[in-house]
């Protein structure tokens, strides 16, 4: 489920970020439109960075859990010295 959520957030961030990046050159400097475009660009970049970070952390955790599941206790053999 986290894979689907991070993919959806990545798509949303790219949509918002690219859309606002395309609007920045078309708006006049010092206007409210430019400010909204810049804020949308920052928001889109933040969403992309957050989704990539969440994806990397879940992959790292998944690899760690897979490595830990391979560890099995060895059979304890009693020796003659230790009955």
C-alpha positions in Angstrom: 0.0 0.0 0.0 2.9 2.4 0.7 4.2 1.8 -2.8 0.9 3.0 -4.3 0.7 6.0 -1.9 4.2 7.1 -2.7 3.7 6.7 -6.4 0.5 8.8 -6.2 2.3 11.5 -4.2 5.1 11.5 -6.6 2.6 12.0 -9.5 0.8 14.8 -7.6 4.1 16.5 -6.8 5.3 16.4 -10.4 1.9 17.7 -11.6 1.9 20.6 -9.2 5.7 21.4 -9.6 5.8 21.2 -13.4 2.6 23.1 -13.8 3.8 25.9 -11.5 7.3 25.9 -13.2 5.7 26.4 -16.5 3.6 29.3 -15.2 6.4 31.2 -13.6 7.8 32.7 -16.8 4.3 33.7 -17.9 3.5 35.8 -14.9 4.6 39.3 -14.2 7.2 39.9 -11.5 6.0 41.2 -8.2 2.4 40.1 -8.7 0.3 37.8 -6.6 0.2 35.3 -9.5 4.0 35.0 -9.3 3.9 34.4 -5.6 1.3 31.7 -5.9 3.3 30.0 -8.7 6.4 30.1 -6.6 4.6 28.7 -3.5 3.1 25.9 -5.7 6.6 25.1 -7.0 7.9 24.8 -3.5 4.9 22.7 -2.5 5.4 20.4 -5.5 9.1 20.0 -4.8 8.3 19.3 -1.1 5.8 16.6 -2.0 8.3 15.0 -4.5 11.1 15.0 -1.9 8.8 13.6 0.8 7.5 10.8 -1.4 11.0 9.8 -2.5 12.2 9.9 1.1 9.3 7.7 2.2 10.0 5.3 -0.6 13.6 5.0 0.2 12.9 4.5 3.9 10.4 1.7 3.3 12.7 0.0 0.9 15.5 0.1 3.4 13.2 -1.3 6.1 12.0 -4.0 3.8 15.6 -5.1 3.0 16.4 -5.0 6.7 13.4 -7.1 7.6 14.2 -9.6 4.9 17.8 -10.0 6.2 16.6 -10.4 9.8 14.1 -13.2 8.8 16.9 -15.4 7.5 18.5 -15.5 11.0 17.5 -18.8 12.6 18.7 -20.1 15.9 21.0 -23.1 15.6 20.1 -26.3 17.3 21.7 -26.5 20.7 23.8 -29.6 21.2 24.6 -30.6 24.7 28.1 -31.9 25.1 29.4 -34.4 27.6 31.0 -31.6 29.6 27.8 -29.7 29.9 24.9 -32.1 30.6 
